[in-house]
Amino acid sequence: MTQEMTLNIQNQAGVHARPAAMLAQKAAEFKSQILIHKADRQANAKSIISIMGLGIQCGDQVILKVEGPDAELAVGALSQLVNDKFGEA
């Protein structure tokens, strides 16, 4: 199963170390392959370093592409994390 969702990053500081760690930790809970696309670049969502390498800023749009047996659950959990601004105000 493949799932895809476009997300808007609303955190003032973008996806810095703490949100990247939260994203990678949540992504690691799933068996599916999870990629984050920003413009023409992509990152493994299970790697903090890979996520931070995208340099995601406030207002950026990213595409979450998930392929695997638990893709639907993974998209739901990760999009909720992003939409909740990673717990930041």
C-alpha positions as CSV (number, residue, x, y, z in Angstrom):
1,M,0.0,0.0,0.0
2,T,1.2,3.5,-0.9
3,Q,0.1,6.7,0.8
4,E,1.0,10.3,0.0
5,M,0.2,13.5,1.8
6,T,1.3,17.1,1.4
7,L,2.0,18.9,4.7
8,N,2.7,22.5,5.5
9,I,5.3,23.2,8.1
10,Q,4.0,25.8,10.6
11,N,6.7,25.8,13.2
12,Q,8.4,29.2,13.5
13,A,11.9,27.6,13.6
14,G,11.1,25.1,11.0
15,V,12.1,21.4,11.4
16,H,15.2,21.8,13.7
17,A,16.8,19.0,15.8
18,R,13.9,18.4,18.2
19,P,11.1,18.1,15.7
20,A,13.4,16.1,13.4
21,A,14.1,13.7,16.3
22,M,10.4,13.4,17.0
23,L,9.6,12.8,13.4
24,A,12.3,10.1,13.0
25,Q,11.3,8.4,16.3
26,K,7.6,8.2,15.2
27,A,8.5,7.1,11.7
28,A,10.7,4.3,13.2
29,E,7.6,2.8,14.8
30,F,6.3,1.7,11.4
31,K,7.5,-1.0,9.0
32,S,6.8,1.0,5.9
33,Q,9.4,2.9,3.9
34,I,8.8,6.6,4.7
35,L,10.3,9.4,2.6
36,I,9.9,13.2,2.9
37,H,10.2,15.2,-0.2
38,K,11.0,18.9,-0.3
39,A,11.3,20.4,-3.8
40,D,13.6,18.1,-5.7
41,R,15.2,16.5,-2.6
42,Q,14.1,13.6,-0.5
43,A,15.0,12.3,3.0
44,N,14.6,9.1,4.9
45,A,12.0,10.0,7.6
46,K,13.6,7.5,10.0
47,S,16.9,9.4,10.0
48,I,17.3,12.7,12.0
49,I,20.3,13.7,9.9
50,S,18.5,13.0,6.7
51,I,15.5,15.1,7.7
52,M,17.7,18.0,8.9
53,G,19.6,17.9,5.6
54,L,16.4,19.1,3.9
55,G,16.6,22.4,5.7
56,I,12.8,22.6,6.2
57,Q,11.7,26.1,7.1
58,C,8.4,27.6,8.4
59,G,6.0,27.8,5.5
60,D,7.6,25.1,3.5
61,Q,5.5,22.4,1.9
62,V,6.7,18.8,2.1
63,I,5.3,15.6,0.7
64,L,5.2,12.5,2.8
65,K,5.4,9.3,0.7
66,V,4.9,6.1,2.6
67,E,5.0,2.6,1.1
68,G,4.4,-0.6,3.0
69,P,1.9,-2.6,5.1
70,D,1.2,0.1,7.7
71,A,1.3,3.1,5.3
72,E,-2.1,4.5,6.2
73,L,-1.3,4.4,9.9
74,A,2.1,6.0,9.4
75,V,0.7,8.9,7.3
76,G,-2.0,9.5,10.0
77,A,0.5,9.5,12.9
78,L,3.1,11.6,11.1
79,S,0.7,14.2,9.7
80,Q,-0.8,14.6,13.2
81,L,2.6,15.3,14.6
82,V,3.3,17.9,11.9
83,N,-0.1,19.5,12.2
84,D,0.3,19.7,16.0
85,K,3.5,21.7,15.3
86,F,5.5,19.0,17.1
87,G,4.1,20.2,20.4
88,E,5.6,23.7,20.0
89,A,3.5,26.9,20.3
